[in-house]
Amino acid sequence: MSYIPVVAMTAEERSEPESGPMFSPWPEIGSRAFLRAAGVHPHAARDGWVVVQSERYRYSVDDGGPAVRMVLSEYLACHVEWA
């Protein structure tokens, strides 16, 4: 592990991490996907829904679709499906 302010990096040092996507078998550190992959479930599922903040945001993922449903503030419903 190393760290350095970007402004202190040489052009060569800067081009290495910015030279394209790197494959990682794990989701982004700290994301909900990472926590779930690590076996930590900070938001309990209720009837297939993951409640992130009660009455503010909940979502459900259907791996068979794949599809994602979400409800914002118990007002706006959204359904996204990949074909």
PyMOL Python script that loads the backbone (N, CA, C, O; Angstrom):
from pymol import cmd

cmd.read_pdbstr("""\
ATOM      1  N   MET A   1       0.846  -1.166   0.000  1.00  0.00           N
ATOM      2  CA  MET A   1       0.000   0.000   0.000  1.00  0.00           C
ATOM      3  C   MET A   1       0.888   1.224   0.000  1.00  0.00           C
ATOM      4  O   MET A   1       1.906   1.275   0.691  1.00  0.00           O
ATOM      5  N   SER A   2       0.490   2.203  -0.780  1.00  0.00           N
ATOM      6  CA  SER A   2       1.215   3.472  -0.787  1.00  0.00           C
ATOM      7  C   SER A   2       0.225   4.601  -1.015  1.00  0.00           C
ATOM      8  O   SER A   2      -0.885   4.378  -1.499  1.00  0.00           O
ATOM      9  N   TYR A   3       0.623   5.786  -0.671  1.00  0.00           N
ATOM     10  CA  TYR A   3      -0.229   6.941  -0.916  1.00  0.00           C
ATOM     11  C   TYR A   3       0.643   8.161  -1.137  1.00  0.00           C
ATOM     12  O   TYR A   3       1.740   8.269  -0.590  1.00  0.00           O
ATOM     13  N   ILE A   4       0.134   9.081  -1.952  1.00  0.00           N
ATOM     14  CA  ILE A   4       0.854  10.299  -2.279  1.00  0.00           C
ATOM     15  C   ILE A   4      -0.159  11.291  -2.847  1.00  0.00           C
ATOM     16  O   ILE A   4      -1.058  10.884  -3.583  1.00  0.00           O
ATOM     17  N   PRO A   5      -0.039  12.567  -2.530  1.00  0.00           N
ATOM     18  CA  PRO A   5      -0.941  13.539  -3.153  1.00  0.00           C
ATOM     19  C   PRO A   5      -0.738  13.548  -4.671  1.00  0.00           C
ATOM     20  O   PRO A   5       0.392  13.445  -5.149  1.00  0.00           O
ATOM     21  N   VAL A   6      -1.813  13.670  -5.413  1.00  0.00           N
ATOM     22  CA  VAL A   6      -1.730  13.643  -6.874  1.00  0.00           C
ATOM     23  C   VAL A   6      -0.801  14.736  -7.382  1.00  0.00           C
ATOM     24  O   VAL A   6      -0.052  14.514  -8.333  1.00  0.00           O
ATOM     25  N   VAL A   7      -0.837  15.912  -6.762  1.00  0.00           N
ATOM     26  CA  VAL A   7      -0.001  17.017  -7.224  1.00  0.00           C
ATOM     27  C   VAL A   7       1.492  16.735  -7.033  1.00  0.00           C
ATOM     28  O   VAL A   7       2.328  17.386  -7.660  1.00  0.00           O
ATOM     29  N   ALA A   8       1.830  15.776  -6.179  1.00  0.00           N
ATOM     30  CA  ALA A   8       3.232  15.435  -5.947  1.00  0.00           C
ATOM     31  C   ALA A   8       3.724  14.298  -6.844  1.00  0.00           C
ATOM     32  O   ALA A   8       4.897  13.929  -6.788  1.00  0.00           O
ATOM     33  N   MET A   9       2.837  13.742  -7.668  1.00  0.00           N
ATOM     34  CA  MET A   9       3.195  12.617  -8.531  1.00  0.00           C
ATOM     35  C   MET A   9       3.847  13.116  -9.819  1.00  0.00           C
ATOM     36  O   MET A   9       3.521  14.187 -10.330  1.00  0.00           O
ATOM     37  N   THR A  10       4.778  12.308 -10.327  1.00  0.00           N
ATOM     38  CA  THR A  10       5.353  12.606 -11.639  1.00  0.00           C
ATOM     39  C   THR A  10       4.340  12.201 -12.705  1.00  0.00           C
ATOM     40  O   THR A  10       3.367  11.506 -12.411  1.00  0.00           O
ATOM     41  N   ALA A  11       4.568  12.633 -13.934  1.00  0.00           N
ATOM     42  CA  ALA A  11       3.670  12.269 -15.033  1.00  0.00           C
ATOM     43  C   ALA A  11       3.623  10.757 -15.208  1.00  0.00           C
ATOM     44  O   ALA A  11       2.559  10.207 -15.494  1.00  0.00           O
ATOM     45  N   GLU A  12       4.738  10.081 -15.045  1.00  0.00           N
ATOM     46  CA  GLU A  12       4.794   8.617 -15.176  1.00  0.00           C
ATOM     47  C   GLU A  12       3.994   7.936 -14.069  1.00  0.00           C
ATOM     48  O   GLU A  12       3.250   6.991 -14.330  1.00  0.00           O
ATOM     49  N   GLU A  13       4.146   8.413 -12.833  1.00  0.00           N
ATOM     50  CA  GLU A  13       3.392   7.839 -11.713  1.00  0.00           C
ATOM     51  C   GLU A  13       1.892   8.050 -11.903  1.00  0.00           C
ATOM     52  O   GLU A  13       1.087   7.184 -11.561  1.00  0.00           O
ATOM     53  N   ARG A  14       1.530   9.188 -12.441  1.00  0.00           N
ATOM     54  CA  ARG A  14       0.123   9.506 -12.634  1.00  0.00           C
ATOM     55  C   ARG A  14      -0.503   8.674 -13.749  1.00  0.00           C
ATOM     56  O   ARG A  14      -1.677   8.315 -13.661  1.00  0.00           O
ATOM     57  N   SER A  15       0.244   8.368 -14.776  1.00  0.00           N
ATOM     58  CA  SER A  15      -0.317   7.631 -15.913  1.00  0.00           C
ATOM     59  C   SER A  15      -0.615   6.176 -15.572  1.00  0.00           C
ATOM     60  O   SER A  15      -1.509   5.582 -16.175  1.00  0.00           O
ATOM     61  N   GLU A  16       0.104   5.591 -14.630  1.00  0.00           N
ATOM     62  CA  GLU A  16      -0.115   4.179 -14.297  1.00  0.00           C
ATOM     63  C   GLU A  16      -1.521   3.893 -13.770  1.00  0.00           C
ATOM     64  O   GLU A  16      -2.197   3.038 -14.342  1.00  0.00           O
ATOM     65  N   PRO A  17      -2.004   4.558 -12.714  1.00  0.00           N
ATOM     66  CA  PRO A  17      -3.356   4.234 -12.238  1.00  0.00           C
ATOM     67  C   PRO A  17      -4.457   4.757 -13.147  1.00  0.00           C
ATOM     68  O   PRO A  17      -5.594   4.294 -13.060  1.00  0.00           O
ATOM     69  N   GLU A  18      -4.146   5.706 -14.011  1.00  0.00           N
ATOM     70  CA  GLU A  18      -5.155   6.283 -14.887  1.00  0.00           C
ATOM     71  C   GLU A  18      -5.132   5.667 -16.281  1.00  0.00           C
ATOM     72  O   GLU A  18      -5.771   6.188 -17.195  1.00  0.00           O
ATOM     73  N   SER A  19      -4.404   4.567 -16.455  1.00  0.00           N
ATOM     74  CA  SER A  19      -4.229   4.001 -17.792  1.00  0.00           C
ATOM     75  C   SER A  19      -5.291   2.978 -18.163  1.00  0.00           C
ATOM     76  O   SER A  19      -5.058   2.161 -19.054  1.00  0.00           O
ATOM     77  N   GLY A  20      -6.412   2.991 -17.532  1.00  0.00           N
ATOM     78  CA  GLY A  20      -7.487   2.074 -17.913  1.00  0.00           C
ATOM     79  C   GLY A  20      -8.013   1.316 -16.722  1.00  0.00           C
ATOM     80  O   GLY A  20      -7.434   1.348 -15.635  1.00  0.00           O
ATOM     81  N   PRO A  21      -9.125   0.628 -16.942  1.00  0.00           N
ATOM     82  CA  PRO A  21      -9.745  -0.103 -15.832  1.00  0.00           C
ATOM     83  C   PRO A  21      -8.904  -1.298 -15.404  1.00  0.00           C
ATOM     84  O   PRO A  21      -8.252  -1.953 -16.218  1.00  0.00           O
ATOM     85  N   MET A  22      -8.938  -1.557 -14.121  1.00  0.00           N
ATOM     86  CA  MET A  22      -8.249  -2.720 -13.572  1.00  0.00           C
ATOM     87  C   MET A  22      -9.304  -3.711 -13.136  1.00  0.00           C
ATOM     88  O   MET A  22     -10.311  -3.320 -12.547  1.00  0.00           O
ATOM     89  N   PHE A  23      -9.097  -4.977 -13.412  1.00  0.00           N
ATOM     90  CA  PHE A  23     -10.049  -6.002 -13.010  1.00  0.00           C
ATOM     91  C   PHE A  23      -9.914  -6.269 -11.523  1.00  0.00           C
ATOM     92  O   PHE A  23      -8.809  -6.421 -11.001  1.00  0.00           O
ATOM     93  N   SER A  24     -11.031  -6.322 -10.861  1.00  0.00           N
ATOM     94  CA  SER A  24     -11.067  -6.683  -9.455  1.00  0.00           C
ATOM     95  C   SER A  24     -12.227  -7.647  -9.248  1.00  0.00           C
ATOM     96  O   SER A  24     -13.352  -7.346  -9.648  1.00  0.00           O
ATOM     97  N   PRO A  25     -11.981  -8.790  -8.635  1.00  0.00           N
ATOM     98  CA  PRO A  25     -13.074  -9.734  -8.416  1.00  0.00           C
ATOM     99  C   PRO A  25     -14.043  -9.260  -7.328  1.00  0.00           C
ATOM    100  O   PRO A  25     -15.125  -9.829  -7.182  1.00  0.00           O
ATOM    101  N   TRP A  26     -13.677  -8.239  -6.573  1.00  0.00           N
ATOM    102  CA  TRP A  26     -14.529  -7.724  -5.506  1.00  0.00           C
ATOM    103  C   TRP A  26     -15.144  -6.394  -5.923  1.00  0.00           C
ATOM    104  O   TRP A  26     -14.528  -5.638  -6.675  1.00  0.00           O
ATOM    105  N   PRO A  27     -16.346  -6.100  -5.447  1.00  0.00           N
ATOM    106  CA  PRO A  27     -16.955  -4.783  -5.696  1.00  0.00           C
ATOM    107  C   PRO A  27     -16.161  -3.685  -4.995  1.00  0.00           C
ATOM    108  O   PRO A  27     -15.229  -3.968  -4.242  1.00  0.00           O
ATOM    109  N   GLU A  28     -16.527  -2.459  -5.243  1.00  0.00           N
ATOM    110  CA  GLU A  28     -15.850  -1.314  -4.651  1.00  0.00           C
ATOM    111  C   GLU A  28     -15.922  -1.380  -3.125  1.00  0.00           C
ATOM    112  O   GLU A  28     -16.979  -1.637  -2.549  1.00  0.00           O
ATOM    113  N   ILE A  29     -14.772  -1.142  -2.481  1.00  0.00           N
ATOM    114  CA  ILE A  29     -14.687  -1.183  -1.026  1.00  0.00           C
ATOM    115  C   ILE A  29     -15.692  -0.199  -0.417  1.00  0.00           C
ATOM    116  O   ILE A  29     -15.770   0.959  -0.827  1.00  0.00           O
ATOM    117  N   GLY A  30     -16.452  -0.676   0.559  1.00  0.00           N
ATOM    118  CA  GLY A  30     -17.417   0.160   1.253  1.00  0.00           C
ATOM    119  C   GLY A  30     -18.791   0.184   0.613  1.00  0.00           C
ATOM    120  O   GLY A  30     -19.746   0.667   1.221  1.00  0.00           O
ATOM    121  N   SER A  31     -18.908  -0.333  -0.612  1.00  0.00           N
ATOM    122  CA  SER A  31     -20.215  -0.340  -1.274  1.00  0.00           C
ATOM    123  C   SER A  31     -21.105  -1.409  -0.654  1.00  0.00           C
ATOM    124  O   SER A  31     -20.624  -2.316   0.025  1.00  0.00           O
ATOM    125  N   ARG A  32     -22.413  -1.291  -0.895  1.00  0.00           N
ATOM    126  CA  ARG A  32     -23.334  -2.317  -0.400  1.00  0.00           C
ATOM    127  C   ARG A  32     -22.987  -3.672  -0.997  1.00  0.00           C
ATOM    128  O   ARG A  32     -23.067  -4.694  -0.315  1.00  0.00           O
ATOM    129  N   ALA A  33     -22.603  -3.681  -2.269  1.00  0.00           N
ATOM    130  CA  ALA A  33     -22.245  -4.944  -2.925  1.00  0.00           C
ATOM    131  C   ALA A  33     -21.043  -5.589  -2.232  1.00  0.00           C
ATOM    132  O   ALA A  33     -21.009  -6.808  -2.065  1.00  0.00           O
ATOM    133  N   PHE A  34     -20.063  -4.789  -1.830  1.00  0.00           N
ATOM    134  CA  PHE A  34     -18.896  -5.323  -1.133  1.00  0.00           C
ATOM    135  C   PHE A  34     -19.298  -5.920   0.206  1.00  0.00           C
ATOM    136  O   PHE A  34     -18.867  -7.018   0.557  1.00  0.00           O
ATOM    137  N   LEU A  35     -20.126  -5.196   0.954  1.00  0.00           N
ATOM    138  CA  LEU A  35     -20.550  -5.694   2.262  1.00  0.00           C
ATOM    139  C   LEU A  35     -21.315  -6.998   2.130  1.00  0.00           C
ATOM    140  O   LEU A  35     -21.126  -7.918   2.925  1.00  0.00           O
ATOM    141  N   ARG A  36     -22.186  -7.079   1.118  1.00  0.00           N
ATOM    142  CA  ARG A  36     -22.946  -8.317   0.915  1.00  0.00           C
ATOM    143  C   ARG A  36     -22.022  -9.460   0.503  1.00  0.00           C
ATOM    144  O   ARG A  36     -22.187 -10.587   0.971  1.00  0.00           O
ATOM    145  N   ALA A  37     -21.050  -9.181  -0.370  1.00  0.00           N
ATOM    146  CA  ALA A  37     -20.102 -10.211  -0.805  1.00  0.00           C
ATOM    147  C   ALA A  37     -19.254 -10.698   0.363  1.00  0.00           C
ATOM    148  O   ALA A  37     -18.845 -11.858   0.398  1.00  0.00           O
ATOM    149  N   ALA A  38     -18.989  -9.809   1.318  1.00  0.00           N
ATOM    150  CA  ALA A  38     -18.193 -10.163   2.492  1.00  0.00           C
ATOM    151  C   ALA A  38     -19.033 -10.826   3.580  1.00  0.00           C
ATOM    152  O   ALA A  38     -18.506 -11.216   4.622  1.00  0.00           O
ATOM    153  N   GLY A  39     -20.340 -10.955   3.341  1.00  0.00           N
ATOM    154  CA  GLY A  39     -21.213 -11.628   4.302  1.00  0.00           C
ATOM    155  C   GLY A  39     -21.804 -10.720   5.355  1.00  0.00           C
ATOM    156  O   GLY A  39     -22.390 -11.201   6.325  1.00  0.00           O
ATOM    157  N   VAL A  40     -21.662  -9.409   5.183  1.00  0.00           N
ATOM    158  CA  VAL A  40     -22.224  -8.451   6.122  1.00  0.00           C
ATOM    159  C   VAL A  40     -23.474  -7.867   5.485  1.00  0.00           C
ATOM    160  O   VAL A  40     -23.424  -7.385   4.353  1.00  0.00           O
ATOM    161  N   HIS A  41     -24.588  -7.902   6.192  1.00  0.00           N
ATOM    162  CA  HIS A  41     -25.844  -7.382   5.657  1.00  0.00           C
ATOM    163  C   HIS A  41     -26.325  -6.244   6.545  1.00  0.00           C
ATOM    164  O   HIS A  41     -27.082  -6.459   7.490  1.00  0.00           O
ATOM    165  N   PRO A  42     -25.869  -5.004   6.226  1.00  0.00           N
ATOM    166  CA  PRO A  42     -26.229  -3.876   7.099  1.00  0.00           C
ATOM    167  C   PRO A  42     -27.695  -3.506   7.036  1.00  0.00           C
ATOM    168  O   PRO A  42     -28.207  -2.872   7.959  1.00  0.00           O
ATOM    169  N   HIS A  43     -28.384  -3.886   5.968  1.00  0.00           N
ATOM    170  CA  HIS A  43     -29.787  -3.547   5.800  1.00  0.00           C
ATOM    171  C   HIS A  43     -30.567  -4.845   5.633  1.00  0.00           C
ATOM    172  O   HIS A  43     -30.387  -5.566   4.652  1.00  0.00           O
ATOM    173  N   ALA A  44     -31.418  -5.129   6.581  1.00  0.00           N
ATOM    174  CA  ALA A  44     -32.169  -6.384   6.540  1.00  0.00           C
ATOM    175  C   ALA A  44     -33.156  -6.388   5.378  1.00  0.00           C
ATOM    176  O   ALA A  44     -33.784  -5.374   5.074  1.00  0.00           O
ATOM    177  N   ALA A  45     -33.278  -7.543   4.738  1.00  0.00           N
ATOM    178  CA  ALA A  45     -34.255  -7.700   3.656  1.00  0.00           C
ATOM    179  C   ALA A  45     -35.627  -7.959   4.263  1.00  0.00           C
ATOM    180  O   ALA A  45     -35.759  -8.696   5.240  1.00  0.00           O
ATOM    181  N   ARG A  46     -36.639  -7.348   3.674  1.00  0.00           N
ATOM    182  CA  ARG A  46     -38.009  -7.509   4.142  1.00  0.00           C
ATOM    183  C   ARG A  46     -38.859  -7.844   2.928  1.00  0.00           C
ATOM    184  O   ARG A  46     -39.055  -6.997   2.056  1.00  0.00           O
ATOM    185  N   ASP A  47     -39.360  -9.053   2.861  1.00  0.00           N
ATOM    186  CA  ASP A  47     -40.180  -9.496   1.729  1.00  0.00           C
ATOM    187  C   ASP A  47     -39.474  -9.301   0.395  1.00  0.00           C
ATOM    188  O   ASP A  47     -40.100  -8.924  -0.596  1.00  0.00           O
ATOM    189  N   GLY A  48     -38.168  -9.558   0.370  1.00  0.00           N
ATOM    190  CA  GLY A  48     -37.396  -9.417  -0.859  1.00  0.00           C
ATOM    191  C   GLY A  48     -36.838  -8.027  -1.087  1.00  0.00           C
ATOM    192  O   GLY A  48     -36.065  -7.818  -2.023  1.00  0.00           O
ATOM    193  N   TRP A  49     -37.212  -7.079  -0.257  1.00  0.00           N
ATOM    194  CA  TRP A  49     -36.734  -5.707  -0.384  1.00  0.00           C
ATOM    195  C   TRP A  49     -35.608  -5.453   0.614  1.00  0.00           C
ATOM    196  O   TRP A  49     -35.674  -5.911   1.755  1.00  0.00           O
ATOM    197  N   VAL A  50     -34.582  -4.731   0.193  1.00  0.00           N
ATOM    198  CA  VAL A  50     -33.538  -4.275   1.092  1.00  0.00           C
ATOM    199  C   VAL A  50     -33.888  -2.841   1.458  1.00  0.00           C
ATOM    200  O   VAL A  50     -33.923  -1.964   0.594  1.00  0.00           O
ATOM    201  N   VAL A  51     -34.146  -2.604   2.731  1.00  0.00           N
ATOM    202  CA  VAL A  51     -34.540  -1.277   3.196  1.00  0.00           C
ATOM    203  C   VAL A  51     -33.285  -0.535   3.639  1.00  0.00           C
ATOM    204  O   VAL A  51     -32.697  -0.853   4.673  1.00  0.00           O
ATOM    205  N   VAL A  52     -32.883   0.452   2.852  1.00  0.00           N
ATOM    206  CA  VAL A  52     -31.688   1.228   3.165  1.00  0.00           C
ATOM    207  C   VAL A  52     -32.008   2.283   4.208  1.00  0.00           C
ATOM    208  O   VAL A  52     -31.273   2.449   5.182  1.00  0.00           O
ATOM    209  N   GLN A  53     -33.107   2.993   4.002  1.00  0.00           N
ATOM    210  CA  GLN A  53     -33.588   3.968   4.985  1.00  0.00           C
ATOM    211  C   GLN A  53     -35.105   3.892   4.974  1.00  0.00           C
ATOM    212  O   GLN A  53     -35.745   4.164   3.958  1.00  0.00           O
ATOM    213  N   SER A  54     -35.661   3.527   6.094  1.00  0.00           N
ATOM    214  CA  SER A  54     -37.102   3.316   6.197  1.00  0.00           C
ATOM    215  C   SER A  54     -37.886   4.507   5.651  1.00  0.00           C
ATOM    216  O   SER A  54     -37.630   5.657   6.006  1.00  0.00           O
ATOM    217  N   GLU A  55     -38.838   4.205   4.788  1.00  0.00           N
ATOM    218  CA  GLU A  55     -39.713   5.178   4.135  1.00  0.00           C
ATOM    219  C   GLU A  55     -38.984   6.181   3.250  1.00  0.00           C
ATOM    220  O   GLU A  55     -39.581   7.168   2.822  1.00  0.00           O
ATOM    221  N   ARG A  56     -37.685   5.941   2.964  1.00  0.00           N
ATOM    222  CA  ARG A  56     -36.923   6.831   2.087  1.00  0.00           C
ATOM    223  C   ARG A  56     -36.390   6.086   0.861  1.00  0.00           C
ATOM    224  O   ARG A  56     -36.519   6.567  -0.265  1.00  0.00           O
ATOM    225  N   TYR A  57     -35.788   4.906   1.081  1.00  0.00           N
ATOM    226  CA  TYR A  57     -35.181   4.192  -0.041  1.00  0.00           C
ATOM    227  C   TYR A  57     -35.144   2.699   0.238  1.00  0.00           C
ATOM    228  O   TYR A  57     -34.636   2.255   1.268  1.00  0.00           O
ATOM    229  N   ARG A  58     -35.694   1.932  -0.702  1.00  0.00           N
ATOM    230  CA  ARG A  58     -35.619   0.469  -0.634  1.00  0.00           C
ATOM    231  C   ARG A  58     -35.476  -0.043  -2.055  1.00  0.00           C
ATOM    232  O   ARG A  58     -35.918   0.587  -3.016  1.00  0.00           O
ATOM    233  N   TYR A  59     -34.841  -1.211  -2.159  1.00  0.00           N
ATOM    234  CA  TYR A  59     -34.650  -1.791  -3.482  1.00  0.00           C
ATOM    235  C   TYR A  59     -34.704  -3.308  -3.406  1.00  0.00           C
ATOM    236  O   TYR A  59     -34.563  -3.904  -2.339  1.00  0.00           O
ATOM    237  N   SER A  60     -34.912  -3.918  -4.573  1.00  0.00           N
ATOM    238  CA  SER A  60     -34.957  -5.366  -4.693  1.00  0.00           C
ATOM    239  C   SER A  60     -34.240  -5.743  -5.985  1.00  0.00           C
ATOM    240  O   SER A  60     -34.438  -5.111  -7.022  1.00  0.00           O
ATOM    241  N   VAL A  61     -33.414  -6.769  -5.914  1.00  0.00           N
ATOM    242  CA  VAL A  61     -32.651  -7.220  -7.084  1.00  0.00           C
ATOM    243  C   VAL A  61     -33.111  -8.617  -7.455  1.00  0.00           C
ATOM    244  O   VAL A  61     -33.159  -9.509  -6.609  1.00  0.00           O
ATOM    245  N   ASP A  62     -33.449  -8.805  -8.725  1.00  0.00           N
ATOM    246  CA  ASP A  62     -33.838 -10.102  -9.261  1.00  0.00           C
ATOM    247  C   ASP A  62     -32.722 -10.572 -10.174  1.00  0.00           C
ATOM    248  O   ASP A  62     -32.571 -10.066 -11.286  1.00  0.00           O
ATOM    249  N   ASP A  63     -31.939 -11.537  -9.712  1.00  0.00           N
ATOM    250  CA  ASP A  63     -30.806 -12.031 -10.493  1.00  0.00           C
ATOM    251  C   ASP A  63     -31.244 -12.766 -11.746  1.00  0.00           C
ATOM    252  O   ASP A  63     -30.468 -12.862 -12.697  1.00  0.00           O
ATOM    253  N   GLY A  64     -32.449 -13.282 -11.776  1.00  0.00           N
ATOM    254  CA  GLY A  64     -32.919 -14.027 -12.936  1.00  0.00           C
ATOM    255  C   GLY A  64     -33.126 -13.155 -14.152  1.00  0.00           C
ATOM    256  O   GLY A  64     -33.036 -13.640 -15.280  1.00  0.00           O
ATOM    257  N   GLY A  65     -33.404 -11.867 -13.948  1.00  0.00           N
ATOM    258  CA  GLY A  65     -33.726 -10.929 -15.022  1.00  0.00           C
ATOM    259  C   GLY A  65     -32.553 -10.513 -15.880  1.00  0.00           C
ATOM    260  O   GLY A  65     -32.630 -10.796 -17.076  1.00  0.00           O
ATOM    261  N   PRO A  66     -31.521  -9.907 -15.457  1.00  0.00           N
ATOM    262  CA  PRO A  66     -31.468  -9.258 -14.142  1.00  0.00           C
ATOM    263  C   PRO A  66     -32.313  -7.998 -14.140  1.00  0.00           C
ATOM    264  O   PRO A  66     -32.448  -7.317 -15.156  1.00  0.00           O
ATOM    265  N   ALA A  67     -32.874  -7.705 -12.987  1.00  0.00           N
ATOM    266  CA  ALA A  67     -33.728  -6.534 -12.849  1.00  0.00           C
ATOM    267  C   ALA A  67     -33.572  -5.943 -11.451  1.00  0.00           C
ATOM    268  O   ALA A  67     -33.278  -6.652 -10.488  1.00  0.00           O
ATOM    269  N   VAL A  68     -33.774  -4.648 -11.362  1.00  0.00           N
ATOM    270  CA  VAL A  68     -33.713  -3.942 -10.090  1.00  0.00           C
ATOM    271  C   VAL A  68     -34.985  -3.113  -9.963  1.00  0.00           C
ATOM    272  O   VAL A  68     -35.382  -2.409 -10.891  1.00  0.00           O
ATOM    273  N   ARG A  69     -35.609  -3.211  -8.803  1.00  0.00           N
ATOM    274  CA  ARG A  69     -36.758  -2.366  -8.487  1.00  0.00           C
ATOM    275  C   ARG A  69     -36.363  -1.487  -7.312  1.00  0.00           C
ATOM    276  O   ARG A  69     -35.657  -1.934  -6.408  1.00  0.00           O
ATOM    277  N   MET A  70     -36.813  -0.245  -7.323  1.00  0.00           N
ATOM    278  CA  MET A  70     -36.527   0.639  -6.199  1.00  0.00           C
ATOM    279  C   MET A  70     -37.707   1.566  -5.958  1.00  0.00           C
ATOM    280  O   MET A  70     -38.471   1.882  -6.871  1.00  0.00           O
ATOM    281  N   VAL A  71     -37.836   1.990  -4.716  1.00  0.00           N
ATOM    282  CA  VAL A  71     -38.889   2.933  -4.337  1.00  0.00           C
ATOM    283  C   VAL A  71     -38.222   4.048  -3.541  1.00  0.00           C
ATOM    284  O   VAL A  71     -37.508   3.795  -2.571  1.00  0.00           O
ATOM    285  N   LEU A  72     -38.464   5.284  -3.966  1.00  0.00           N
ATOM    286  CA  LEU A  72     -37.878   6.457  -3.313  1.00  0.00           C
ATOM    287  C   LEU A  72     -38.969   7.220  -2.579  1.00  0.00           C
ATOM    288  O   LEU A  72     -39.981   7.598  -3.169  1.00  0.00           O
ATOM    289  N   SER A  73     -38.759   7.438  -1.306  1.00  0.00           N
ATOM    290  CA  SER A  73     -39.677   8.203  -0.446  1.00  0.00           C
ATOM    291  C   SER A  73     -41.112   7.695  -0.515  1.00  0.00           C
ATOM    292  O   SER A  73     -42.054   8.466  -0.336  1.00  0.00           O
ATOM    293  N   GLU A  74     -41.281   6.397  -0.775  1.00  0.00           N
ATOM    294  CA  GLU A  74     -42.599   5.785  -0.907  1.00  0.00           C
ATOM    295  C   GLU A  74     -43.476   6.555  -1.897  1.00  0.00           C
ATOM    296  O   GLU A  74     -44.701   6.569  -1.777  1.00  0.00           O
ATOM    297  N   TYR A  75     -42.828   7.198  -2.879  1.00  0.00           N
ATOM    298  CA  TYR A  75     -43.534   7.999  -3.874  1.00  0.00           C
ATOM    299  C   TYR A  75     -43.175   7.575  -5.294  1.00  0.00           C
ATOM    300  O   TYR A  75     -44.060   7.330  -6.113  1.00  0.00           O
ATOM    301  N   LEU A  76     -41.895   7.489  -5.584  1.00  0.00           N
ATOM    302  CA  LEU A  76     -41.431   7.215  -6.927  1.00  0.00           C
ATOM    303  C   LEU A  76     -40.926   5.774  -7.025  1.00  0.00           C
ATOM    304  O   LEU A  76     -40.011   5.375  -6.305  1.00  0.00           O
ATOM    305  N   ALA A  77     -41.531   5.008  -7.918  1.00  0.00           N
ATOM    306  CA  ALA A  77     -41.122   3.614  -8.134  1.00  0.00           C
ATOM    307  C   ALA A  77     -40.368   3.521  -9.444  1.00  0.00           C
ATOM    308  O   ALA A  77     -40.711   4.194 -10.417  1.00  0.00           O
ATOM    309  N   CYS A  78     -39.346   2.690  -9.469  1.00  0.00           N
ATOM    310  CA  CYS A  78     -38.530   2.532 -10.663  1.00  0.00           C
ATOM    311  C   CYS A  78     -38.225   1.049 -10.859  1.00  0.00           C
ATOM    312  O   CYS A  78     -37.996   0.318  -9.896  1.00  0.00           O
ATOM    313  N   HIS A  79     -38.226   0.619 -12.114  1.00  0.00           N
ATOM    314  CA  HIS A  79     -37.915  -0.763 -12.461  1.00  0.00           C
ATOM    315  C   HIS A  79     -36.928  -0.716 -13.625  1.00  0.00           C
ATOM    316  O   HIS A  79     -37.224  -0.131 -14.667  1.00  0.00           O
ATOM    317  N   VAL A  80     -35.767  -1.324 -13.453  1.00  0.00           N
ATOM    318  CA  VAL A  80     -34.749  -1.366 -14.500  1.00  0.00           C
ATOM    319  C   VAL A  80     -34.475  -2.819 -14.814  1.00  0.00           C
ATOM    320  O   VAL A  80     -34.218  -3.621 -13.916  1.00  0.00           O
ATOM    321  N   GLU A  81     -34.531  -3.161 -16.103  1.00  0.00           N
ATOM    322  CA  GLU A  81     -34.318  -4.546 -16.517  1.00  0.00           C
ATOM    323  C   GLU A  81     -33.339  -4.573 -17.683  1.00  0.00           C
ATOM    324  O   GLU A  81     -33.440  -3.780 -18.619  1.00  0.00           O
ATOM    325  N   TRP A  82     -32.387  -5.505 -17.608  1.00  0.00           N
ATOM    326  CA  TRP A  82     -31.415  -5.682 -18.676  1.00  0.00           C
ATOM    327  C   TRP A  82     -31.851  -6.848 -19.534  1.00  0.00           C
ATOM    328  O   TRP A  82     -32.248  -7.892 -19.017  1.00  0.00           O
ATOM    329  N   ALA A  83     -31.782  -6.678 -20.824  1.00  0.00           N
ATOM    330  CA  ALA A  83     -32.197  -7.739 -21.727  1.00  0.00           C
ATOM    331  C   ALA A  83     -31.009  -8.441 -22.348  1.00  0.00           C
ATOM    332  O   ALA A  83     -31.184  -9.367 -23.140  1.00  0.00           O
TER     333      ALA A  83
END
""", "prot")
cmd.dss("prot")
cmd.show_as("cartoon", "prot")
cmd.util.cbc("prot")
cmd.orient("prot")
